Structures are given as C-alpha cells and as structure tokens.
Amino acid sequence: MKKVLITGASGFVGSFMVEEALKRGYQPVAGIRETSSKKYLTDERIQFLYLNLHDKEQLKQQLIAYTQQNGSFDFIIHNAGVTKAKHIEDFMRVNYECTKNFIDAIIETKIIPKKYVQISSLAALGPGNPITLEPIKSTDIPHPNTEYGRSKLKGEQYLTSSTTLPWIVFRPTGIYGPRETDYFVLIKTINGGLEPYMGFKTQHLTFIYVKDLVRTVFDTLESNLVHKAYIISDGKEYTSEEYSAIIKKHLHKKTLRIRVPLIIVKIISTVLEFFYGWFGKTPLLNKDKYNILSTMNWRCEIEPLQQELNFTAQYDLDRGVKESIDWYKENKWIK
C-alpha cells in the first residue's frame, strides 16, 4: 500500500486530501499539530504524525522516529499554511519559514519521496491586468500584491531551487467547498438578506472546487510529471455578480444589494490596522485584505494542466456551490 504524508491534514483542503487518499487505497498519514482538531479525521485507517514545523531539529526527529517504525513515505503533500493571520508577519513565518524547515528536514534526513507536491496559490503570481483582463499564466513574472501571496511565492522559490526533491507545485485559484470558512462568510451574508460589493467595478473571478483540486493532485502523483508548476481552476470565469446570483439561487433568497466605495474600505482597513497594531494584532479587514478585495482580474490560464494531465473539472461553480450549501445546511452552519 502506497503511503502519503499530508501536512495540514486537519484543515479544509487537507481533510479532503486524506479522504481522497483513502478512496484510492493509499495509507494516509495526517501530519498535524498535537493541538489540531481531528473532527474531519475520524476514519480508523488514518495514521497520525505530530509535526512541529516551526522547529527544524525537532521536525527531523519526528520524521526519523516515524519512518524507523513505519517505513518511508511514497509521496508527500505539503498543504500546511495560513490564509489569514492575526499578525501580518505570521504569513511569512508559517507559509515560508515552516515550509523551508519542512523541506530542509526531509532532505537532511534523506526521507526523499517519489514525489513531493506543494500547495501554493494563484496569489503567489499576483493578479492579472485590470485593464486588458489578460489571464494570469504560469510563465508570468510573479508580482504578488499581498503578504499572503509573497509568503507563498517565497515558499515556492525555496522548493523549486532544490535539486534533490522531485517536486510539483499547484497554484489553485479560490478554493471552495464544504467545511470552507472564508467564502462561507458571503454565503452567510446573502442568507441573511444582504448582497455586498466592494467598489463599483466588476470583479472577474475564478474558482476550483475542493474535490477537483484533491483529485488532480493525486492524478499528478500517479503520473510521470515532475518539476512542474500548475495553475488550477475549473476553466471558467465568473463576475462577482454571477457568483452572488448562483449563491442566491441555491439559497432561494432575495437580497438587498449594497456597494461600498473602495476608498471607504481602504480608509477603514488602514484605521483598523493602525489601532490593532497597538496590540500587536492584525484585523480581519486590513490593507492586505483590501488588496484582495480591490483586485479586478483573477482570470487564469490552465492549458498546461489540460494538455499535460488531461485535466477537466467535474464541478463548475453552480454545481459546487449547490453541494456546498447543502452541506452547510445539513451541518447547521446556516438554516
């Protein structure tokens, strides 16, 4: 049985990675912190490996102890990371420094898998041109406009400089699905009767359903592909209005549409960041978040993935949002 170590396995994407491993007959090893929730990791076939990604030496000992007792990993999927943080410096500390520790620990302990997949983000490349609306391409010179994107890019660059690991990088656009909490905020808001927009220009958005992402990651593990970086989306694009309309359709809701000028959002984010800074914290609405909200073009090109892996998404936004909303209702996240 092939063994796959999945870091960040207790989170939204990671827990789906574990499920996909089980579905394909792999032995999943959930790499999590000792304090991590196992709410979505209840299958008795799952093995656990507690990892301290902040301490390279301890990490090396944890990897050695596990492999001496259980054998090496066929594959490693590094999915651990943060998409939001109380402190702005946490993005670089977790998404870059912990990634560096993990890569160094694997190489220094000589626990080299047949393939190592790193989950990065489209944000590492930065947004597309808001005037021409040209799609973002894997060959573009990266210009991330958020600290999150810069931290993901630095993690990518450290990995791809390695001549030891047989790496693959995935740069997913907006990942959504059951258990997800960020996009859920808009679903919850629309369910409450409000339909908010930031600014007066139309955003061009792209998405990937979590099940399509994890399926494709495992398809890549089973392929001959190596030393490749792929953007992944469902292959379609949506305006912010179309996205909200799909949510409203499946919630069966009518809404009050509200548009907040970007300048007001920017002022609020600046003020909040200033006052929260007194306490060494970062508010949910901050300058980094403003850069995301004000970005007009997240169109992206996925032709390399289509050509080299024969990728086709099984979920478009309509199907994925419906399945997500059904799950949120079944699990009492919304009524």
N, C-alpha and C positions, 0 to 999 in steps of 0.2 A: 504493500500500500504506500503510495506516494505521500510524503509528509510536507505540509506547508505551514510555515510560521507567518502569522498575520499580526502585525503590530496595530495598536489602536482598535483591537477587536471588539471592545465593549461599546464602541460608538455606533453612530448611524450607519456609515458605509462599512465599517469593519465587521459589524454583526451580520450584514448581508454577505460579506466575503466568506465568513465562516459557514453560513448556510449553503452557499454555492459549492464550497469545498466538500461538504457532506454529501450534497446532491451528486457530485461527480465521483464519489468514492475515495476521496483523499482523507488523510488523517489531519484535521486542522489542529494547530497549536495556537491558542489565543495568547498573544503577547500583550499583557495588560499590567497596570499598576496594581499593587496589593489592595489599594483603596477603590479600585474600579468596580462599578456595578456589573453584576452578571445577569441582569434582568433578561437580556436577549441571548444569553449563552447557557441555556439550561439543558441542552442535549447531552446525555451522559457520555457520548463518544468524543466530546471535546476535551483535549488536554490543555492545561494552563501552564504558562511560563511567565512568572512575575519579573518584569524588567524595570530597571531604573535607568532610563535613557539620559538622565542628567549627569550620570557618573560613569565614565568610560571603564574604569578599572572594575567597578562592581558589575557593570554590564558584561564584561568579559568573563568574570567568574560565574555569572548566572548562565551564560551561554555554554561555557565549558561543562558546568555541573549537569545541565540538562542533556547535552549531547553525549556525555560519557555514560549516562544512564539509559538514554533512549535512542541514541543514534543521531546522525546529522539530518539536516533538512534538505529535501529535494529542491524546494522553492522557498523564497522569502518575499512577502509582500509588505512593504513599509508604508503603512497607511496612517500611522500616528501623526497627530498635528493639531493645531488650533485654527479655527476660522474667525474667532473673536476672542478678545483678551481684556482683562481688567487693566493691565498695564501695557502700553504700546510696545515696550521692549520685549514682552513675552513672545511676540511673533517671531522675532529673530532667535530668541533663546530656545524656543521649542521647535519651530519649523526648520531652523538651520543648525543650531548647535547640537540639539538632540539627534538630528539626522547625521551630522558629522560623527558624533560619538558612536552611533549605531554602525555606520559604515566602517569606521576605524576598528571597532571591536570585532566585527565579522572578519575583516582582513587580517588583523593581528592574531586572532585565534585560529586562523585558517579554516574557518567554518564556511567554506565557499559553496553556495548553492548552484544548481544547474542554471537557475535564472533568478534575478533579483528585480522586482518591479517596485517602482516608487510612484506613489500617487501625489502628483503635484497639482497644478491648477492653471486654467487659462489666464488667471490673473498674473501669473509669472511672466507672460508675454506682454501683458498690458492691453488696453482697449484698442479697438480699431479706429480709423479716421472718422470723425463725426461728420465731416463734410461730404467726402466721397462715398462713405459707407462701404469701403472695401473690406472684405472679410479678413480676419486675422489668420495668418499662415504660420506653420511651424518654422518656416525659414526666415520669418521676420526678425529683425534685431529687437530683442526684448526692451520694453520701456514700461515696466510696471508702475502704476500710479498710486499704489497703496503699500503700506508697510507689510501687510499680509502678502501681497504679490512679490515684493522684494525679498521677503524671507523664503518664499517658495522657490524663487529663481536661484537664490544663493545655495539652497539645498540641492537643486538640480545640478548646478555648476560643479559642486563638490563631487557629486556622484559621477557625472559624465567625464570628469578628469581622471577617474580611476581606470587603470588598465587591467585590473585584477577581476573586478566583478562583471559578469555577463548581464548588463543592465537593460531595462526597458523603463521609459518614463511615460506616464499618462498625464495629460493636461485636460481634465474634464472642465467643461463649462458648468453652469449652475446645476448641481446635483439635487434632485428632489425625490420624494417618495415617502412611504410610511416611516414613522419614527423621527423624521427630519423636523427640526425646530425653527430654523431661520425663515424659510419660505412659509412655514406654518403660520407665522405672525400675520401675513397678508390674508391667508385663508380665514383665520380667526377674526380679523378686522372686517373682512367682507361679510362673514357670517353674522357680524354684529350690525350690518347695515351701512357701513362706510366703505367707500372706494377711493383711497387716497392716491395722489400722484405728486411727484416732486418735479416742479417746473412745468413749462408749457410745451416742450418739445417731446416728440415721440421717441421712446427708447426702443432700440432693436435688440431683442434678447434671444438667447439660445439656451437650451436645457438638455440634460441627459437624465433619464430615469435610472434610479439606483440599480435596478436589476439588469438593465442593459450594460451599465458600466461593469458590474462584477462579472457578468457572463463574458464580456470581451476581455477582461483581464485574464481570466482563466483560459480563454481561447488562445491568448498570446503565450501563456505558459506552455501550452501544448503545441506551439508552432516552432519553427526554426528561427524566428525573428529574434534579433539581439542588437543591442546598441542602436535603438530607435526611440524617438520621442514622438508621441502621437497626441494631437488634439482629438477629443471625442465629444460629440453632441449627437442629437437624434437626426441631424442632417437637415433640419428645418429651422426657420427663424420666425419669431413672433414679435409683434409690437406689445408694449406694456398694456395697451387697451385690450388686445386679443387675449393676453394672459388672464387679465381680470375677468373678461367675458366668459372664459372657459370655467373659471372658478365659480362665478355666479350661476352658470348653467347647472353645474353639478350640485351646488348648494340649494338651488331653487330659490335664490334670493334676489330682491330688488335692493338697490343701494342709492345712497346719496354720494355723488361724485364730488371730491374736494381736490383742488390743486393748490399746492403751496409753492410760491415762488422760490427758486433756488437760492436767491440772495438771502431770504429769511432763514432757510435751512442752514446756509453757511454761517450766518451770524449766530444762530442758536448753537450749532456744533462747536464754534470757536469759543463761545462763552462757557458752555458746559465743560469743554476740555480744560479751560483755564481754571475754573473753580474746582473741578475734580482733581486737577493736578496738585492742589494744595494738600490733598490726602494721598498722593501717590497712586491715584487710580485713573482709569480711562472710562468715560461714559459710553453707553451703547451708541449714542449719536455723537460722533466725533469727526475730526477732519478727515480721518482715514475712511470712515463710513460715508461721509459726504462725497468723497471722490468716487465711490462706487455708485451712489445714488444719482450723481450728476453725469455719469458716463452714458453716452447715447448709442454707442455701437459695440455690441458683443457678438456680431456676426463672425462666424469662423468657418474655416475650410477643413473638411475631414477626408478629402480624397485619398491621401496616403493610406489611411486606415481602411478605406473601402477597397482600394486596389491591392494592398498587401495582405490583408486579413479577410477580405470579402465581407467586411462589416456592413450590416444593415440593422438599424434599430427596430426592436419589436414593439416599442412604445413611442407613440407621438405624445404631445402634451395633453391632448384631450383624454386619451386612454389612461395615461399616467396620473393625471390629476383626479380622475374619477376613482381609480383604485386607491389613491392616497386618501381622498376624502372619505371613502367607505371605511378605510382603516381608522382614521381619526374618529369617526362616529362610533364604530364598534368598540373602540378603546376609550370612549368617553372624553376625548380631548375637546370635542365640540358636540353640541346637541343637534 
